[in-house]
Amino acid sequence: MKARRYMDKTFKAGIIIFSILTIVPLFIILITLLKWGINALNLDLITKVQRPVGEKGGALNSLVGTLIITTISTIIAAPISILAGVYVAEFPDKLLSKITAVSSRLIAGIPSIVIGIVVYAWCVKPMRGYSALAGSIALALMMIPNIVTATVESIMMIPKDYREASRSLGANFTRTTLKVIMPFALPGILTGLLSSFSRIAGETAPLLFTSFGNPFLNFNILKPMSALPLLIYNYATSPYKEWHQIAWGASLILILIVFLVSITSHLGVRKWKA
């Protein structure tokens, strides 16, 4: 009896310790970013574009570029992923459904730098130039697996009785999916969508091969465009101290964007369920 109690207490203690070890890296990252990035936060950082060494510059062009590229990526990936997820969930025994599910998992395991060089061959070379559109396509490919998985899992959790009740009332597959299934699955799909958005917001490797970067403020998606990860990479590896400070400030902004998206996702899902 004592041995059982001892094992039980040891197991509980182990769970608590490893839970704390999971949280510790997050706090280390946040403390480090706040320590070095808080001093770099100023109006110049979000109102000025990149400047040569010696001139006061900022990260406005990169901030705008990140928002444009990730938004286009979401617009490309969302409909493809959600429709594929619906097909996989509703027709699990079909050969195409099985191939789609396996392909989605395989894409999730492909390194981002490989996706970048493939999109470089697909888009950048034929278009004869780097562009924000090519960067968006690369990031959209990275979003697809997570959204497909979230869609499938959300739909699979809905009882089959709902489908049968809808069809018994004369509703066809399309109407049942849109009016019955999707409203219940939407919170889970939205969570997967926003988590994918947060993931691609910090990707650097695909953008090195596709959007490349641009020191000027640009809204043309067919031209090179900067993004916060590209600015952080270029400035952090430079020998200039003032650029290092901008890199820390840009890193903090990027983390704040990711946190804001995550919190919005959490609150939105809670409100929807309520």
C-alpha positions in Angstrom: 0.0 0.0 0.0 2.8 2.4 0.9 4.6 1.5 -2.3 1.5 2.4 -4.3 1.2 5.8 -2.6 4.8 6.5 -3.1 4.5 5.6 -6.8 1.4 7.8 -7.1 3.1 10.8 -5.4 6.3 10.3 -7.6 4.2 10.2 -10.7 2.3 13.4 -9.8 5.5 15.1 -8.9 7.0 14.1 -12.3 3.9 15.5 -14.1 4.3 18.8 -12.3 8.0 19.1 -12.9 7.7 18.3 -16.6 4.8 20.7 -16.9 6.9 23.5 -15.4 9.8 22.6 -17.8 7.4 23.0 -20.6 6.5 26.5 -19.5 10.0 27.7 -18.6 11.3 28.1 -22.3 8.3 30.4 -23.1 9.2 32.6 -20.1 12.9 32.6 -21.1 12.0 33.7 -24.6 9.6 36.4 -23.4 12.0 37.8 -20.8 14.8 37.9 -23.3 12.7 39.7 -25.9 11.4 42.2 -23.4 14.9 42.8 -22.1 16.4 43.6 -25.5 13.3 44.6 -27.5 11.5 47.0 -25.2 14.2 49.6 -25.6 13.9 49.4 -29.4 10.2 50.1 -29.4 9.6 53.6 -30.6 7.6 55.5 -33.3 10.5 55.3 -35.7 10.3 51.5 -35.7 6.7 51.5 -36.9 6.6 54.7 -39.0 9.9 54.6 -40.9 11.2 52.2 -43.5 14.7 50.6 -43.6 17.6 53.1 -43.9 21.3 52.8 -44.5 23.6 52.5 -41.5 23.9 55.9 -39.7 20.4 57.0 -40.6 17.4 56.4 -38.3 15.3 53.7 -39.9 12.5 51.4 -38.9 10.6 48.3 -39.9 7.4 49.8 -41.4 7.9 48.2 -44.8 8.6 44.8 -43.2 5.5 45.1 -40.9 3.3 45.9 -43.8 4.9 43.2 -45.9 4.2 40.6 -43.2 0.6 41.5 -43.0 0.1 41.5 -46.8 2.0 38.2 -47.4 0.3 36.3 -44.6 -3.1 37.6 -45.5 -2.8 36.5 -49.1 -1.4 33.1 -47.9 -4.5 32.7 -45.8 -6.8 33.6 -48.6 -5.1 31.0 -50.9 -4.9 28.2 -48.3 -8.2 28.5 -46.4 -10.7 27.5 -49.1 -8.4 24.7 -50.5 -7.8 23.3 -47.0 -11.3 23.5 -45.7 -12.9 21.9 -48.8 -10.2 19.1 -48.7 -10.9 18.5 -45.0 -14.6 18.3 -45.6 -14.0 15.7 -48.3 -11.6 13.6 -46.2 -14.0 13.7 -43.2 -17.2 13.0 -45.2 -15.8 10.3 -47.5 -13.1 8.6 -45.5 -13.3 5.3 -47.5 -12.7 6.9 -50.9 -9.3 6.4 -52.5 -8.9 10.1 -53.3 -9.8 10.9 -49.6 -7.0 8.6 -48.4 -4.5 10.0 -50.8 -5.4 13.6 -49.7 -5.0 12.7 -46.0 -1.6 11.1 -46.6 -0.5 13.9 -48.8 -1.4 16.5 -46.2 0.6 14.7 -43.6 3.6 14.4 -45.9 3.5 18.1 -46.8 3.5 18.9 -43.0 6.8 17.0 -42.8 8.6 18.8 -45.6 11.2 21.4 -44.4 10.2 25.0 -45.1 13.4 25.7 -47.0 12.5 22.8 -49.4 9.1 24.4 -50.0 10.9 27.7 -50.6 13.2 26.3 -53.3 10.3 24.4 -55.0 8.2 27.6 -55.2 11.3 29.4 -56.5 11.4 26.9 -59.4 7.6 27.1 -59.9 7.0 30.8 -59.6 10.1 33.0 -59.3 11.9 31.6 -62.3 8.9 31.6 -64.7 7.9 35.1 -63.5 11.6 36.2 -63.8 11.7 37.9 -60.5 11.0 37.6 -56.8 7.6 38.6 -55.6 5.3 38.7 -52.6 2.9 36.5 -54.4 5.5 33.7 -54.7 6.2 34.1 -50.9 2.4 33.9 -50.2 2.2 30.7 -52.2 5.1 29.1 -50.3 3.5 30.0 -47.0 0.1 28.8 -48.1 1.5 25.4 -48.8 2.8 25.3 -45.2 -0.7 26.3 -43.9 -2.6 23.6 -45.7 -1.8 20.5 -43.6 -2.7 22.2 -40.3 -6.0 23.5 -41.6 -6.9 20.2 -43.3 -6.3 18.4 -40.0 -8.3 20.9 -37.9 -11.2 20.6 -40.4 -11.2 16.8 -40.4 -11.0 16.5 -36.6 -13.7 19.2 -36.1 -16.1 17.5 -38.5 -15.4 14.0 -37.2 -16.5 15.1 -33.7 -20.0 16.0 -34.9 -22.5 13.1 -34.3 -23.7 11.3 -37.4 -27.3 11.8 -36.1 -27.1 15.4 -37.2 -26.4 14.5 -40.8 -29.1 11.8 -40.8 -31.7 14.1 -39.3 -30.8 16.8 -41.9 -31.1 14.4 -44.8 -34.3 12.9 -43.5 -35.8 16.3 -43.8 -34.9 16.4 -47.5 -31.6 18.4 -47.3 -29.0 17.4 -49.9 -25.3 16.9 -49.1 -24.4 20.6 -49.9 -27.1 22.1 -47.7 -26.4 19.6 -44.9 -22.7 20.5 -44.9 -23.2 24.3 -45.1 -26.1 24.6 -42.7 -25.6 21.8 -40.2 -22.0 20.6 -40.2 -20.0 23.7 -40.8 -21.6 25.9 -38.0 -20.6 23.2 -35.4 -17.1 22.6 -36.9 -16.3 26.3 -37.4 -14.7 27.0 -34.0 -12.2 24.1 -34.5 -11.5 25.2 -38.1 -11.0 28.8 -37.1 -8.5 27.7 -34.4 -6.5 25.6 -36.9 -6.6 28.5 -39.4 -5.3 31.1 -36.9 -2.7 28.8 -35.5 -1.4 28.2 -39.0 -1.4 32.0 -39.6 0.7 32.4 -36.4 3.1 29.7 -37.6 3.8 31.2 -41.0 4.2 34.7 -39.7 7.6 33.8 -38.4 8.9 31.8 -41.4 12.1 33.0 -43.0 13.5 30.3 -45.2 10.7 30.2 -47.8 10.7 34.0 -48.1 14.5 34.1 -48.8 13.8 32.2 -52.1 10.5 33.9 -53.0 9.8 37.5 -51.8 13.5 38.1 -51.1 13.0 41.5 -49.4 12.7 45.1 -50.2 14.0 48.2 -48.3 11.1 50.3 -49.6 7.4 50.3 -48.8 5.8 48.3 -51.5 2.1 47.3 -52.1 2.7 45.5 -55.4 2.5 41.8 -54.8 4.2 41.1 -58.1 7.4 42.8 -56.8 9.9 41.8 -54.1 8.5 42.6 -50.6 10.1 42.7 -47.2 8.7 40.9 -44.1 9.6 41.0 -40.4 11.4 37.5 -40.4 13.6 38.7 -43.3 14.4 42.0 -41.6 15.3 40.1 -38.4 17.5 37.7 -40.2 19.4 40.3 -42.2 19.8 42.8 -39.3 20.6 40.3 -36.6 23.5 38.8 -38.7 24.9 42.3 -39.6 27.8 43.8 -37.8 26.0 47.0 -36.9 24.7 47.6 -33.4 21.8 49.9 -34.4 20.5 47.2 -36.8 20.7 44.7 -33.9 18.4 46.9 -31.9 15.9 47.2 -34.7 16.0 43.4 -35.1 15.1 43.0 -31.4 12.3 45.5 -31.7 11.0 43.7 -34.8 11.2 40.4 -33.0 9.1 41.7 -30.2 6.5 43.1 -32.6 6.3 39.7 -34.4 5.7 37.9 -31.1 3.0 40.5 -30.2 1.3 39.8 -33.5 1.4 36.0 -32.9 0.1 36.4 -29.3 -2.7 38.8 -30.5 -3.8 36.3 -33.2 -3.7 33.4 -30.6 -5.7 35.4 -28.0 -8.2 36.5 -30.7 -8.6 32.8 -31.7 -9.2 31.7 -28.1 -11.7 34.4 -27.3 -13.5 33.9 -30.6 -13.9 30.2 -30.0 -15.1 30.7 -26.5 -17.7 33.3 -27.6 -18.9 31.1 -30.4 -19.4 28.1 -28.1 -21.2 30.3 -25.5 
